Structure formats: structure tokens, C-alpha cells
């Protein structure tokens, strides 16, 4: 399956040169002494212009961060549990922020409930070397939430049914 | 291959961020006490060995203007593989996981434009005969995962 191309907002914010930068770097930066100079040359702009634009893309959130994206599975983090929590709507923002700061949580989102069968409005993906470690970390979140936790569950993955590049992997 | 101490230090350091400047390696090189060529060579080696998925910018798909959502379905056990084939057949379905819950199928839908998410969900419901629970993110509390080594 081919990696999905980046789709860019058609309006404002970014222009054709930014799009070229995204296309040129979506699979990664070249591993050389001067990666930005190489990319700038490839696009046909000067390095300062490229650096300015990358800073801008980072400031407006199109680039989350730049660096090493580890393969967590290979690093031994083989268990992932999607922990889901039912917390009051008035508290969800603060609690979500608190959970997001834990270093074992990769994503933390507020999502809609579907009552009665799905009461959970806060999702936190927890990674660990094995299930016990994930459950231990879920217990830490439980402690953090205290009485604000009105119910939770952990959904372990049983099988990967499909995996294609969402984040424009190579 | 086993990661050495310096490999782990490089991994820990560079998950945090790579400088945006003309000589981005210099500061990392002096902080870790390894010369630039060696540093680059270690990253290359770790990437080839599969410890590093990618080196470079991590783009935020949501900020790109496309549609993105998480969806779940409750599928009967004896019907699961049939439905999985149908769902996976949609090009807009990126990741799909079987999870241990009554809602046992969870997948990410990514479309070129936001309005297309609802269309894809409708098509999946029509072609499978099961309800799709659409759970787009309403807010994000993301501060960046680090795998400390």
C-alpha cells in the first residue's frame, strides 16, 4: 500500500514552497552533516529561507516536532492498551492535560460518548513492555484522577488488521 | 543488535527535538560527547536495524486540513473476518485493530476533505450492515511521547 500523500489546507497559512518542503521531508531528513542545506538545494531556495519556513510550520502546528521517531515495538514496548475514561465534561480539559503530561501516554484525546453503551469521553493510549506494565500505568492514571474517575476500561489490541502510513511514513 | 549506552543517549536526546539551524548537529554532538560523523553513523545504523522508524519532521495530519476520525464497530465473532475484509478494502481506512471489547473493531479514517468522513462511514455501514460509532477527537492533550531508554 502506498503512503498517503499529505493533504494541505488549500487556503492561507502555507504556500507552494511550504508544500514543496513538506513533500521533500515527509519521508525524513537526509542523514548528512547539513540536512537543511541539502533540502533547500533540492527545492531551490536558500537555507535561511528554509529554516524560517520550517520554524513557521512548527509554530502553526503543522510540524509537531523534528527528530527521531522510534519504532516502539522494536524497542520492546510490545503492549498497547487504549485506556478510556468517563470524567465530567466540566473537568475533562484539565484532566486530559494532566494525563497528557505522563510520559507513558502517547495520545490523549477527548472524544464523544455514545450512551448507554459507551460512557467514555477521554482516551489515553498507554504503552508498556507487557500487559502488566500497561495495567500498572493505567492504575497510575486511576490514582491521578481519583474521585473524578467515574469508570474506565482498557482495550488491548488483539490483532492488527490493517496498517498503512497515516503519518506519511516512507 | 543491542543498543549501546551512547545509542540510548542519542535516542533519548533526539526524540526531544532536532535543532532548526544551519549546523544542527553541533550542539547535540558536544552535549553527548560524540563527533558529528559518528553521531550520524549511529542514527543510520539504528535506522537500518529498525529501532528508528524515521528521522525528520513529524507532521500533524489534522492540521493538514484533511478529515480524520477514529471509528468503532461491534462485530459478531463469526462474521468478523468478512467485515474486516470489507472495512480494510476502503482506501480511507488507515489503521484497523481488533480489540478486546464488545466494540471489537477500531479503525482510523483519513480522508482528503473533512466532509468525506461521514460519507465513508455511511458506505461502511451500508456495505457491512453494522453500525459505525464515529469518535472524532474533540480536543487533544498531547505533549509528545518519549520512550526513555
Interface residues (C-beta under 8 A of the other chain):
Chain A: X4 X6 X7 X8 X9 X10 X22 X25 X26 X27 X28 X29 X31 X32 X33 X34 X35 X36 X37 X47 X51 X54 X55 X57 X58 X60 X61 X62 X63 X64 X65 X66 X67 X68 X69 X70 X71 X72 X74 X75 X77 X82 X92 X93 X96 X97 X99 X100 X101 X103 X104 X105 X106 X107 X108 X109 X110 X111 X112 X114 X117 X118 X123 X127 X153 X155 X156 X157 X158 X159 X160 X161 X162 X163 X164 X165 X166 X167 X168 X169 X170
Chain B: X10 X11 X14 X15 X16 X17 X18 X20 X21 X22 X23 X24 X25 X36 X37 X40 X43 X44 X47 X50 X51 X52 X53 X54 X55 X56 X57 X58 X59 X60 X61 X63 X64 X65 X66 X70 X72 X84 X87 X88 X93 X94 X95 X96 X97 X98 X99 X100 X101 X102 X103 X104 X105 X106 X107 X108 X110 X112 X113 X133 X134 X135 X136 X137 X138 X139 X140 X141 X142 X143 X144 X145 X146 X147 X148 X149
